[in-house]
Amino acid sequence: MKIIENDQYNLISIDGPSLSALESQLPMIDNNHLLLELSDKIKNIENKINFFLKIASGLKAKNKSFIIIKKGIHINDFPEILNIAPTLQEAKDILEIEIIERDLGL
């Protein structure tokens, strides 16, 4: 797992097949927008919806964004509260849009 922090967001890249390392790191990095890049080794992420919803709702309460980055995900399999993008650039674009929407009070 790699964590890259900058002024605008935290990017967490999960290299392995498990999300267990992420759970222990979340309390330390929940003060910024979160982009979560998932490895192709992680399978059946649909089974982890509750885990992702917990992260999303916690960050949303702080006016922060949470975006999952993974290719091959069918966004219709997930609740609308979860932002999912196939690439890092698309995740950054979603983040920019959400920041603008918050600034406009939408």
N, C-alpha and C positions, 0 to 999 in steps of 0.2 A: 504494500500500500504506500502510495506517495501522496503527500499533501503539499500543495503549492498555495501560498497565501499572498494576496496582493490587496491593494486598497479597495477594490470593488467586490471581490469574491474569493472564496476558498474553492480550490479544485482538488478533489480527492479522486485518485485513480486506484481502483482495486485491480490488482494483477492476478490474484488467485481465484479459486472457485468458491470462496466463502466470504460472507459479510461480517464475520464475528469481530475482526479487528476494527471495523468501522464503529461498532456499537460502543467500544471503550473510548474512542476518540471524539465522539459527538459532543459531549459536554464541554470540551475544550475549544471547539470550533464553531459553536452555534451563534456567534455574534456577527456573522457576515452572511451574504448570500452563499449558497452552496451548490456547486456543480459536482455531480457524482458520476464519474466515468467508470462504467462496469466492463470488466473483462469478458471476452467471449467464453471463458471457462465457466462463468456463472450461468447456470441453467435454471429453467423454471422460475424466472423472477416473478411470475404471476403469483406464486405461492408466498412471496414476500411483500405483498401489497400492504398488509397491516403495518409492517415495519416502515415502509416508505411513507405511508399516510401519517404515522406518528411524527416522522421527521418533518414532513410538509406542513402539518398543522402547527407544530411548535415554531417553525420559522415564520409561517404566515402570521402568527400572533405577534411576532416582532417586526412585522413589515419587511420580511426578507423572503427571497425566492429560493426555491429548491428545484433543480432540474436534473433529471437522470439522462445520462448520455449512453446510449447503446444502440447498435445497429440491429435491425431485424425484429424490433419490438412492434407489435401491433397496438397502437395507442388506444384503440377501441376496447382492448382487454383490460384497461385501467380506468379508474375514476378520473373525472375531469380535473380534479384538484392537482393531479400529478402532471407536471410538465416533462415531456419526454422528447429528446432530440437524438438524431442518429450521429451527429458530429459535434465536436467542440465548438466550431464556428456557429452552427445553428443554435446551440445552447447559449452562446454569448449574445446572439441576436434576440433570442427570447428574453434574456435577462435585461437587455437594453429596453425592449418594449415594455416590460413590466415596471422598470424604473420610471420610464416616461409616464406610464399610466398612473403610478402612485403620485408622481409630482403634479399631475393634472387632477388628482382626486377622483379618478375613475374606479 
